Each structure stands twice: as structure tokens, then as C-alpha cells.
């Protein structure tokens, strides 16, 4: 199974959520999403593991219902993925 990590930086990533949703429908792909910078306020509703970067959430005073991770865990996600897409 191919592991794909999508890193979202902006609150209005063009086509990102559409592409991610289509990939998430494919059983051959394991999709994860990491929300950073301004994107931490997004509420994606796709079938994927969704993470938020703790430092960015704290800096902006945002509470998220998604799993909060630090920079070390972010690096683990990146290096354990077969492909990484940044939006």
C-alpha cells in the first residue's frame, strides 16, 4: 500500500481537497494529511489520517479536533511516506 502524505499550508488550497478525496477512495493508497501554518483552521472531511502541527496551532491560538504532533513526528511522517505533496 502506497503511503501518501499531503501537507496543507493555506486555507484555500486550489484543488487539494478534491485530489486528496479521490486518492482516499483508492484502497491501494494510505492517505495522511498534515495541517500547518494557515491551514490549521481547515476541517477536511476525507477518509484520511489528519494531523495538525502543534506549534502552529499554539502560535495561532487554535484548538483542533485532529491529532496534534510536533516537528519530530512531522519528520517521521515525511520520511515514512512513499510520497509527499505540499499544497
N, CA, C and O atoms as a DFTB+ gen file, in Angstrom:
348 C
 N C O
     1  1       0.840      -1.176       0.000
     2  2       0.000       0.000       0.000
     3  2       0.887       1.241       0.000
     4  3       1.801       1.360       0.816
     5  1       0.616       2.141      -0.901
     6  2       1.404       3.366      -1.032
     7  2       0.956       4.379       0.027
     8  3      -0.232       4.679       0.149
     9  1       1.917       4.898       0.784
    10  2       1.630       5.905       1.811
    11  2       1.893       7.293       1.246
    12  3       3.008       7.613       0.835
    13  1       0.844       8.111       1.233
    14  2       0.933       9.462       0.688
    15  2       0.617      10.462       1.796
    16  3      -0.409      10.357       2.468
    17  1       1.499      11.421       1.975
    18  2       1.297      12.494       2.941
    19  2       1.054      13.789       2.184
    20  3       1.858      14.191       1.343
    21  1      -0.063      14.437       2.490
    22  2      -0.373      15.745       1.933
    23  2      -0.173      16.773       3.039
    24  3      -0.772      16.664       4.109
    25  1       0.665      17.767       2.782
    26  2       0.899      18.846       3.745
    27  2       0.184      20.087       3.219
    28  3       0.521      20.607       2.155
    29  1      -0.795      20.548       3.966
    30  2      -1.555      21.726       3.564
    31  2      -1.079      22.925       4.366
    32  3      -1.019      22.878       5.595
    33  1      -0.737      24.015       3.653
    34  2      -0.227      25.231       4.292
    35  2      -1.227      26.383       4.272
    36  3      -1.208      27.231       5.163
    37  1      -2.099      26.422       3.266
    38  2      -3.015      27.545       3.073
    39  2      -4.447      27.142       3.379
    40  3      -4.790      25.960       3.344
    41  1      -5.286      28.137       3.681
    42  2      -6.689      27.838       3.983
    43  2      -7.508      27.603       2.727
    44  3      -8.621      27.083       2.809
    45  1      -6.986      27.970       1.578
    46  2      -7.706      27.783       0.330
    47  2      -6.796      27.124      -0.712
    48  3      -6.466      27.733      -1.729
    49  1      -6.394      25.875      -0.449
    50  2      -5.501      25.217      -1.407
    51  2      -6.278      24.801      -2.655
    52  3      -7.180      23.967      -2.564
    53  1      -5.951      25.358      -3.803
    54  2      -6.701      25.031      -5.022
    55  2      -6.609      23.545      -5.352
    56  3      -5.516      22.992      -5.470
    57  1      -7.750      22.916      -5.495
    58  2      -7.881      21.518      -5.905
    59  2      -7.327      20.500      -4.914
    60  3      -7.489      19.301      -5.139
    61  1      -6.696      20.915      -3.850
    62  2      -6.048      19.964      -2.939
    63  2      -7.044      18.976      -2.347
    64  3      -6.830      17.766      -2.417
    65  1      -8.121      19.475      -1.771
    66  2      -9.057      18.578      -1.108
    67  2      -9.763      17.650      -2.095
    68  3     -10.110      16.524      -1.738
    69  1      -9.977      18.101      -3.316
    70  2     -10.576      17.255      -4.344
    71  2      -9.629      16.112      -4.702
    72  3     -10.046      14.957      -4.780
    73  1      -8.376      16.433      -4.916
    74  2      -7.365      15.417      -5.250
    75  2      -7.209      14.430      -4.094
    76  3      -7.159      13.219      -4.309
    77  1      -7.133      14.948      -2.877
    78  2      -6.956      14.090      -1.698
    79  2      -8.154      13.154      -1.547
    80  3      -7.977      11.969      -1.266
    81  1      -9.359      13.667      -1.727
    82  2     -10.566      12.836      -1.607
    83  2     -10.563      11.706      -2.632
    84  3     -10.937      10.578      -2.309
    85  1     -10.150      11.994      -3.851
    86  2     -10.087      10.959      -4.890
    87  2      -9.046       9.893      -4.545
    88  3      -9.278       8.702      -4.747
    89  1      -7.910      10.325      -4.028
    90  2      -6.876       9.366      -3.639
    91  2      -7.347       8.506      -2.468
    92  3      -7.074       7.306      -2.427
    93  1      -8.049       9.112      -1.528
    94  2      -8.517       8.393      -0.335
    95  2      -9.511       7.289      -0.694
    96  3      -9.664       6.331       0.063
    97  1     -10.181       7.408      -1.825
    98  2     -11.134       6.388      -2.277
    99  2     -10.431       5.148      -2.817
   100  3     -11.059       4.097      -2.948
   101  1      -9.162       5.248      -3.127
   102  2      -8.410       4.139      -3.706
   103  2      -7.851       3.254      -2.590
   104  3      -7.056       3.716      -1.772
   105  1      -8.260       1.992      -2.556
   106  2      -7.803       1.103      -1.480
   107  2      -6.289       0.844      -1.492
   108  3      -5.734       0.377      -0.498
   109  1      -5.630       1.143      -2.602
   110  2      -4.185       0.900      -2.692
   111  2      -3.362       2.027      -2.070
   112  3      -2.133       1.960      -2.047
   113  1      -4.044       3.071      -1.561
   114  2      -3.315       4.215      -1.004
   115  2      -3.727       4.484       0.442
   116  3      -4.907       4.445       0.792
   117  1      -2.732       4.754       1.261
   118  2      -2.938       5.124       2.657
   119  2      -2.653       6.621       2.747
   120  3      -1.499       7.041       2.669
   121  1      -3.693       7.417       2.909
   122  2      -3.572       8.873       2.832
   123  2      -3.520       9.490       4.232
   124  3      -4.301       9.135       5.115
   125  1      -2.584      10.417       4.411
   126  2      -2.489      11.225       5.625
   127  2      -2.435      12.687       5.222
   128  3      -1.929      13.036       4.156
   129  1      -2.966      13.537       6.094
   130  2      -2.953      14.977       5.858
   131  2      -2.328      15.642       7.077
   132  3      -2.670      15.318       8.215
   133  1      -1.417      16.568       6.835
   134  2      -0.819      17.367       7.901
   135  2      -1.179      18.821       7.655
   136  3      -0.850      19.379       6.608
   137  1      -1.854      19.434       8.619
   138  2      -2.232      20.840       8.532
   139  2      -1.190      21.682       9.255
   140  3      -0.915      21.471      10.436
   141  1      -0.611      22.643       8.531
   142  2       0.395      23.529       9.109
   143  2       0.062      24.965       8.738
   144  3      -0.828      25.216       7.925
   145  1       0.776      25.896       9.333
   146  2       0.650      27.329       9.050
   147  2      -0.818      27.754       9.065
   148  3      -1.513      27.491      10.045
   149  1      -1.303      28.395       8.020
   150  2      -2.679      28.898       7.994
   151  2      -3.719      27.797       7.845
   152  3      -4.884      28.006       8.182
   153  1      -3.325      26.640       7.352
   154  2      -4.269      25.548       7.096
   155  2      -4.760      24.863       8.365
   156  3      -5.654      24.020       8.296
   157  1      -4.201      25.202       9.515
   158  2      -4.624      24.524      10.739
   159  2      -6.089      24.771      11.079
   160  3      -6.649      24.069      11.921
   161  1      -6.712      25.744      10.448
   162  2      -8.130      26.011      10.704
   163  2      -9.052      25.197       9.794
   164  3     -10.269      25.221       9.979
   165  1      -8.496      24.478       8.816
   166  2      -9.309      23.656       7.917
   167  2      -9.923      22.479       8.669
   168  3      -9.388      22.023       9.679
   169  1     -11.041      22.004       8.166
   170  2     -11.720      20.836       8.726
   171  2     -11.995      19.829       7.601
   172  3     -13.150      19.628       7.226
   173  1     -10.948      19.197       7.061
   174  2     -11.156      18.244       5.967
   175  2     -12.074      17.099       6.401
   176  3     -12.015      16.639       7.542
   177  1     -12.911      16.653       5.485
   178  2     -13.844      15.567       5.784
   179  2     -13.574      14.354       4.900
   180  3     -14.505      13.653       4.505
   181  1     -12.342      14.112       4.597
   182  2     -11.973      12.961       3.770
   183  2     -11.570      11.790       4.660
   184  3     -11.235      11.970       5.831
   185  1     -11.607      10.602       4.092
   186  2     -11.222       9.402       4.828
   187  2      -9.701       9.296       4.855
   188  3      -9.105       8.572       4.057
   189  1      -9.086      10.018       5.773
   190  2      -7.630      10.042       5.889
   191  2      -7.249      10.307       7.339
   192  3      -8.050      10.816       8.123
   193  1      -6.033       9.960       7.679
   194  2      -5.497      10.335       8.990
   195  2      -5.133      11.815       8.897
   196  3      -4.425      12.228       7.979
   197  1      -5.616      12.603       9.841
   198  2      -5.384      14.048       9.784
   199  2      -4.651      14.480      11.044
   200  3      -5.039      14.150      12.165
   201  1      -3.574      15.233      10.820
   202  2      -2.743      15.737      11.910
   203  2      -2.662      17.258      11.806
   204  3      -2.840      17.831      10.731
   205  1      -2.389      17.901      12.946
   206  2      -2.153      19.338      12.961
   207  2      -0.828      19.582      13.684
   208  3      -0.539      18.936      14.691
   209  1      -0.029      20.509      13.172
   210  2       1.255      20.824      13.794
   211  2       1.009      21.647      15.060
   212  3       0.492      22.763      15.007
   213  1       1.391      21.071      16.188
   214  2       1.110      21.653      17.495
   215  2       1.640      23.084      17.633
   216  3       0.943      23.960      18.146
   217  1       2.846      23.313      17.184
   218  2       3.441      24.647      17.331
   219  2       2.650      25.708      16.564
   220  3       2.478      26.825      17.053
   221  1       2.174      25.372      15.379
   222  2       1.383      26.334      14.604
   223  2       0.027      26.584      15.253
   224  3      -0.455      27.717      15.262
   225  1      -0.584      25.553      15.787
   226  2      -1.878      25.714      16.460
   227  2      -1.725      26.585      17.703
   228  3      -2.549      27.467      17.949
   229  1      -0.684      26.345      18.480
   230  2      -0.443      27.144      19.688
   231  2      -0.158      28.597      19.332
   232  3      -0.670      29.511      19.979
   233  1       0.650      28.808      18.313
   234  2       1.012      30.165      17.889
   235  2      -0.222      30.965      17.494
   236  3      -0.294      32.169      17.740
   237  1      -1.194      30.288      16.880
   238  2      -2.403      30.970      16.407
   239  2      -3.567      30.855      17.379
   240  3      -4.647      31.383      17.114
   241  1      -3.365      30.176      18.494
   242  2      -4.419      30.032      19.487
   243  2      -5.609      29.224      18.987
   244  3      -6.756      29.515      19.327
   245  1      -5.326      28.211      18.179
   246  2      -6.382      27.398      17.576
   247  2      -6.408      26.028      18.235
   248  3      -5.375      25.374      18.379
   249  1      -7.610      25.599      18.635
   250  2      -7.785      24.241      19.136
   251  2      -8.343      23.405      17.998
   252  3      -9.277      23.818      17.310
   253  1      -7.773      22.243      17.806
   254  2      -8.196      21.388      16.700
   255  2      -8.638      20.039      17.231
   256  3      -8.118      19.566      18.242
   257  1      -9.581      19.424      16.566
   258  2     -10.034      18.098      16.948
   259  2      -9.163      16.996      16.378
   260  3      -9.391      15.818      16.654
   261  1      -8.164      17.366      15.584
   262  2      -7.275      16.383      14.976
   263  2      -6.077      16.117      15.877
   264  3      -5.783      16.900      16.780
   265  1      -5.392      15.014      15.629
   266  2      -4.220      14.663      16.425
   267  2      -3.136      15.721      16.255
   268  3      -2.768      16.080      15.137
   269  1      -2.640      16.206      17.368
   270  2      -1.607      17.242      17.381
   271  2      -0.233      16.580      17.439
   272  3       0.005      15.700      18.266
   273  1       0.675      17.015      16.548
   274  2       2.018      16.447      16.523
   275  2       3.065      17.564      16.550
   276  3       2.773      18.712      16.216
   277  1       4.278      17.213      16.951
   278  2       5.376      18.179      16.971
   279  2       6.254      18.007      15.730
   280  3       5.969      17.170      14.872
   281  1       7.307      18.790      15.640
   282  2       8.187      18.743      14.468
   283  2       8.861      17.373      14.297
   284  3       9.050      16.920      13.168
   285  1       9.217      16.725      15.380
   286  2       9.858      15.406      15.277
   287  2       8.919      14.399      14.634
   288  3       9.327      13.629      13.764
   289  1       7.661      14.403      15.059
   290  2       6.673      13.494      14.480
   291  2       6.397      13.872      13.024
   292  3       6.151      13.000      12.192
   293  1       6.438      15.163      12.719
   294  2       6.259      15.610      11.337
   295  2       7.345      14.998      10.449
   296  3       7.055      14.507       9.358
   297  1       8.580      15.029      10.912
   298  2       9.683      14.433      10.142
   299  2       9.503      12.929       9.981
   300  3       9.804      12.378       8.922
   301  1       9.013      12.260      11.024
   302  2       8.749      10.828      10.928
   303  2       7.706      10.549       9.842
   304  3       7.860       9.624       9.045
   305  1       6.644      11.360       9.821
   306  2       5.609      11.201       8.800
   307  2       6.188      11.380       7.399
   308  3       5.906      10.599       6.490
   309  1       6.995      12.414       7.243
   310  2       7.581      12.697       5.928
   311  2       8.461      11.535       5.466
   312  3       8.323      11.061       4.339
   313  1       9.359      11.079       6.329
   314  2      10.306      10.046       5.918
   315  2       9.703       8.652       5.850
   316  3      10.287       7.763       5.230
   317  1       8.546       8.439       6.473
   318  2       7.897       7.136       6.382
   319  2       6.899       7.071       5.213
   320  3       6.324       6.016       4.944
   321  1       6.701       8.172       4.540
   322  2       5.775       8.221       3.396
   323  2       6.492       7.886       2.096
   324  3       7.674       8.183       1.921
   325  1       5.750       7.262       1.191
   326  2       6.302       6.965      -0.118
   327  2       6.310       8.218      -0.996
   328  3       7.157       8.375      -1.875
   329  1       5.352       9.099      -0.737
   330  2       5.334      10.361      -1.481
   331  2       4.730      11.443      -0.599
   332  3       3.844      11.186       0.216
   333  1       5.236      12.663      -0.783
   334  2       4.792      13.825      -0.011
   335  2       4.418      14.917      -0.984
   336  3       5.182      15.245      -1.892
   337  1       3.225      15.485      -0.788
   338  2       2.738      16.570      -1.633
   339  2       2.458      17.770      -0.728
   340  3       1.742      17.653       0.266
   341  1       3.023      18.911      -1.077
   342  2       2.790      20.118      -0.294
   343  2       1.918      21.071      -1.112
   344  3       2.211      21.367      -2.270
   345  1       0.860      21.535      -0.493
   346  2      -0.092      22.437      -1.141
   347  2       0.023      23.819      -0.523
   348  3      -0.693      24.736      -0.925
